[in-house]
Amino acid sequence: MAQSLVVASSFAYLFGLFAIAWWADRRADGGRSVLASSPTLYALSLAVYCTTWTFYGSVGRASSLGVGFLPIYLGPTLTLVLGFHVLRKILRIAKTQRITSIADFIASRYGKSQGLGGLVALVAVIGITPYIALQLKAVAVSFEVLGGDLGQPVVLDTAFYVALIMAAFAIIFGTRHIDAAEHHEGMVVAVAFESLVKLVSFLAVGAFVLWGLYDGAADLFARTARVPEVARILTSEPALGDSSWFAITVLAALAILCLPRQFQMMVIENVDERHLGRALWLFPLYMLLINVFVLPVAAAGLAEFPGRAVDPDMFVLALPLHHGHDLLALFVFLGGLSAAAGMIVVETVALSTMVSNDLVMPLLLRLEPASIRERADLSPLLLAIRRVAIVAILLLGYAYYRFAGSAYALVAIGLISFAAVAQFAPAVIGGIFWTGATRRGAMAGLIGGVAAWAYTLLLPSFARSGWLPGSFIPEGPWGIALLRPYALFGLEGLEPLTHSLFWSGLVNIGLYTGVSLFDRASLSERVQARAFVEVFQHSGALAAAGPWRGQATVGDLKRLAARFLGPDRAGRAFHHHAADLGKPAGTDLVHATERLLAGAIGAASARVALASAVKGGEVSVDELMRMLDETSHVIEYSRQLEVKSAELERASAALREANERLRELDRLKDDFLSTVTHELRTPLTSVRAFTEILHDNPDLELERRQEFLGIIIKEAERLTRLINQVLDMAKIESGQIDWDIGPVDLGAILDQAAASVAQLFRDKNAAFTLDVPATLPLVRGDHDRLTQVAVNLLSNAVKFVPAEGGRVDVTVSPVPEGVRVDVRDNGPGIAPENREVIFERFRQVGNTMTDKPQGTGLGLAISKRIVDHLGGRIWVDRAAAPGTVFSFVIPYLPAETKADTPA
């Protein structure tokens, strides 16, 4: 076939992709997005997974292993079918956190760590470079089959120009916007179209082989089975017994999550979480269709080209060409070009984002040269960095193809990359389900796993390419047999890929788990851990970015956003705050700005940029501890009090249930619930804060430790009293309390109550008198509940008496309506306007910031409801001055009312 026709068709097709992408972008800019209403396009775009490895390499692998090519496609199919919850959770997290790449995802989960994000980006670039070279190699080899020449210099190499065109495509449609978290609609639509082209072209060549060269599948396998190589691949037992089946299936299942291009298409480019439902069945169907003719094409190729006269990877192209079907061969070539183009474009866009956000930007923010510091708008520079990264990555892949790509088959190159990106899996999957995972654990696991992968898989590939001594594989370095890369520490009998997966997985997961278990996460890590693991519980709110103590105006934040996003984008983002530029920015706006920046430069770099702009910056650990000591802010429950915390949580749950019942009976219950929550928070805050201090400061002085423990005990007792009183209130108001009504001696009750609070009077050094007549009529009441009323009034009175000369006098006397009790103190008294409201729930008089008394605000409310239920009344004597007199009356027993009432 004429080279000119092949070249012209290739470039015409690639420019057709430009036109499709341009059309889709124009519609999106006009507010008529084709992605928003088309889950099918989203599902087809995921088929970027099927690269030239699938289009050419599957036939090549089937020519050697028969059905052994299937695990590469079983893995992602199982992930889509069985991993819906995992995929949906990752999608939700990415939208909430404005994730820009898999490196940004991992860095953001572990405290927005720049170092971890940079490490992921570096591993991705190193691991994916051979994969990009695989695509260029496939294009070059297929061009050679159609009449080209692999031995051409670079200036005449078709693969070189394909790389440049792909770079231009990625730059135009992958870096149009500074916000990497925004959707590249043109690129996605073009990739979906490419997926259809490669599927139809592969089905076309499969149909040609099955019904053009043979009379159906039965005829093909009957006629080719006489060829020894075909007979071998049609025997399934050797392939199914291959130890690499499990390894490849696992790697492929992880690759659908961890390959940068798959993360880009599945997560970053998703416009609607519901579209995932279509992908769950359409993507596996696509996998089935594109592989249905693999074995027939492989069998026909082995029969048509005995002795491996043609590279099995090229059977799909050589068969129609050999039989004179040049147009079909050209269509198949364009299908392979589609497979390569889709992968290259999406992969370079994803990698360029990681290089910019996780490698270059952290370096610029750290060094901040004068040329950068003086620029008010960095958005053109950020776009330039991504574009240069795209070109550099593609040239790196081209260089690998030119110098090392010829040493391996397509599938072998792809598996090396799969094993590299699989090292991200523990940090990703563990990070969304385990709050205990830490940054150091993720870093140790990734470094260890990548080192094991490099030693057991990457370095042997260098040895096989002649870059390392040939003895490295059979003898090990320096002749040490235990260090043989394919039999490390004496583990023999496994395929190299399975061997590498075992050691890299063991080291990665072992270090990730072990270091995390013995490590202590920082505050920002704990905040991000909860945001990721509990994303469905908090999906409606902005993810907390961690504590900030700094000061910034709205104008400061707008200028910071304009510096990285451009003035226009910043103006739109701060449109509703145009009148507040000089006012201090609230915490919510600071966090919203951080999320806005994260979409452009990544979560880790956004945190650093914001910290440098907000005066006072991010709170350090030492500063946070001092703040806790001074203000008793909540950090989190201490591990030492987990059991106690669980009990408190259960008590709170019971309290919420009680409040729900109250709300059904009384319209005022809404206020009650909110106030209870507020009151509970005060002792809980102290308990949690001081336990955190004790936990994080094991060397704290004994005296200081005892002081903190004393506070914790008092606050726990206070919390218990509050819960008991709230439950009492709930039972009284709902009518569920059990009353034991009968004859009661109020004098005896007051004696008992006085004994209960005697310690309070001794602590306050206050005097106490009780005047009870010798003969006192019985009243109708509940002994325990009236004791509760008496204790409440006495303990309330002693709180308000002065430190010196305090006095409380109790007088009991019969009156016509019953027995009256007066509790008088010489405290400051109660203002007339407060004499009624003090019997309401949670109402305490006094300045709430200075002299608010210690208590729950429920004692008097409970006392009033008890007295009211018994038919009596309680009040504050209006004539009392100075001091306060609380009085209540309980009716007599019905039979004794007239006989015992004094004249």
Disulfide bonds with the S-S distance in Angstrom:
none
